[in-house]
C-alpha cells in the first residue's frame, strides 16, 4: 500500500485572496511596463515603474515569508525535516535567498 504525503493547508481562503490580489496588481504593473516600453516611453518613467514592480515583488515575498514562519514551519516543514536544526537551516536558506534578491 503506497503511502501518500498529506498536503498541509497553511493559507486561509482570505490569505489566498489577499496574495492573489497582490499577484494580479504585480502582473498589472509588469503589463504597464510592457505597454509603455512598446510605446517608446521615456527611460526614467520605465525605471520608476520597474522599481515599483521590484518593491511589490518584495512585499509579496515578505508576506509569504511571514505566512511561512507562522504556519509552514510549525506543520509542513516537520514532515520534510523532523529535526529543529534542519528546519532552522531551511528557513535561513529562504531568508538568505530573499536578502540576495532585494
Buried (B, 14 or more C-beta within 10 A) or exposed (E): EEEEEEEEEBBEEEBEEEBEEBEEBBEEBBEBBEEBBEEEBEEEEBEEBBEBBEEBBEEBBEBBBEBBEEBBBEEBBBEEBEEEEEBEEBBEEBEEEBEEEE
